[in-house]
Amino acid sequence: MLPGHRLERLHSVHASRELKCCNIAAARPGSSRRHIATTCTAQNSERDVFADIKRVAKKIQGSLPVVGLLSRLSAPGGGFDEIAYPEFCRSAFETAGPDVRAAVVEIEKRYGKLGQSRWLYVVLWMAKHGNGLVPPKNIITAAKRLRVTQDIEIEMDRFENARDAALQKYRMMQRPQGKVFDGVNLAVDAVAILCLGLSDGQAVQEADEGMLADILGFVFPEASREQVLDSIHSRPQRTSAYS
């Protein structure tokens, strides 16, 4: 965990840049596309970046084509009303602890635009909610395309179409549950490709391991710290895992 004065300084530097494009807007009900709008401008560079993102994210709730995160999680029978990307981000912004927030800020500082939270969270969302439904190769390929095209909208469409098609097969039966470790492996590899700029099988730098472990431990709380670190360290062994 970063010292308090270090975290405050990182938040201050991060706020003046990231708050210029932190408003995530969902498409109206019935649309198959989600639109990412950049409409929030920073008024005070000293404000806590995550506090401001939380405030902006709450404004989205009324426009989402769903009844909200809590009602989804508590739906009887665990229906197939899947968590959308904006909801996933809002949940992360609202519940992430200091270590996770510091890690997200530091990754952006180290890797620039493609290390920003909206890129980081889109592949984490895919890995978390596509595990067991969407072929891992599809998600890794999406991460590679995103690094070139930076078109989040079209990749969200592709992912949701593949996920929803898979769910249609399980309308009258229990949906498949992917293994936690497979989801963590997929998340490590997708983040490494899109945000860290690593090639297939290339090891995560030691300086990034702790930050990545903090973020993945938050997204996959069912995985132990040891499992997450093992997934990070074993990345070079997965060179042909998605071929």
Buried (B, 14 or more C-beta within 10 A) or exposed (E): EBEEEEBEEBBBBBBBBBBEBBBBBBBEEEEEEBEBEEEBEBEEBEBBBBEBBBEBBEEBBEEBEBEEBEEBEEEEEEEEEBBBBBBBBBBBBEEBEEBBBBBBBBBBEBBEEBBBBBBBBBBBBBBBBBBBBBEBEBBBBBBBBBBEEEEBEEBBBBBBEBBBEBBEEEEEEEBEEBEBBBBBBBBBBBBBBBBBEBEBBBBBEEEBBBBBBBBBBBBBEEBEEEBBBBBBBEBEEBEEBBE
